[in-house]
Amino acid sequence: MSAVPQLGAEAEQRASNRTATVDVVIPVYNEERSLPGCLEVLSRYLDEGFPFSWSITVVDNASTDSTLQVAHGLAQEMPNVRVLHLDRKGRGVALRTAWGCSDADVVVYMDVDLSTGLDALLPLVAPLVNGHSDLAIGSRLAPGARTVRGGKREMISRGYNKVIRWTHGARFTDAQCGFKAARTEIIRPLLRQVADDSWFFDTELLLLAEHNGLRVHEVPVDWVEDVDTRVNVLRTATDDVAGLVRVARAKITGAARVPGLPRRPEPRAAHPQAVLAERENGLLWQLVSFGAIGLVSTVLTSVLYAILRGWWPPLLANLVALTVTTVWNTEANRRCTFPQQRGSSGRVHAQGLIVFALYYVVTSGALLGLHACAADPSRWLEVVVLVLSSVVGTAVRFVLLRSWVFAGPVKEGEVS
């Protein structure tokens, strides 16, 4: 392959005026045949119309063929190409290493097969350069995207992304598209928090970014499936589901919070219909999250009550069972259901105790009513009444948490 031609006078002048630097990272494993064509097409595209200073980093993920030698040969011919070798496989390892040591303003990731059309590269990078967004992703599922792929992979991809949105309230539509970018100063703290080294890396990174208040920009892309892909889709999807559970646990325990990241204010739409849609989407996630937490709390309360009822009278058993689960319930809702609308820990838990008192009145009143109607009700009937009254109390609790306890946005200096 011949060397890339030197830039002309007009191109050199354009390059001298570029103020941002972009590093395009391409992880490869046994891609000795695909790599030369990829770099030739990509470097030509960047030379001809890309308005920012650029470099390409090829990350060899412990290839067993001659990929590393081919990459070094291409780097000698192309001055903007560099090679990084790793001794172990994993897309997450490759991106964490390359992005973490990059000195560019913006880091990009794309697959070596160039399945994503390069016309989406500038729309991907521009919002990061001007500071509007923190991360940017290509989406094969966003309105305007055009995708060519098999039915099996399409079904699995859509199903997986729906699971992400329903379980984590994610706003992005496509977690696994191999076409992403980020501001380097923002991504470095996140990289230290991401645990996965393989295919779930992308999803975990995005979930942590949204959980920490960062803005993720989404670009609809043209994408054609590489029929020679080596990804085991079903196994990857299974590992991803396990990763979703792990990230959910990290959110609940507070381990998903990344210190030192700037928090952007929540975007406020100006058009009345857009405001209404935004509120409806937020309410849907709050209901799903609150319902899941409430279900776990109700089960725990019922089990504890059934155990404690063997020693104590019903009101005392109910009080202790509720007290044990209420602190966890409030903290879980504080971290997961209303993460953008929480106040200081002390105030939240103080108000949460007041809400708990009202909840206790509802459930205990139901038990008192049962004993007033039946002289000696069975213990299991008490549990049934407790569960039914808990549903009513839960509805009241949600309204009070949303409209009172977590009514205001996070303020600077409040405890996380």
Secondary structure, DSSP 8 states (H G I E B T S, - for coil): --------HHHHHHHHT---EEEEEEEESS-TTHHHHHHHHHHHHHHHH--SEEEEEEEEES-SSSHHHHHHHHHHH-TTEEEEEESS--HHHHHHHHHHH--SSEEEEE-TT--B-GGGHHHHHHHHHTTS-SEEEEESSSTT-EEE--HHHHHHHHHHHHHHHHHH----S-S--SEEEEEHHHHHHHHTT----STTHHHHHHHHHHHTT--EEEEE-EEE--TT----HHHHHHHHHHHHHHHHHHHHHTTT--TT----------SHHHHHHHHHHHHHHHHHHHHHHHHHHHHHHHHHHHHHTTTS-HHHHHHHHHHHHHHHHHHHIIIIISTTS---HHHHHHHHHHHHHHHHHHHHHHHHHHHHH-SS--HHHHHHHHHHHHHHHHHHHHHHIIIIIT-S---TT---
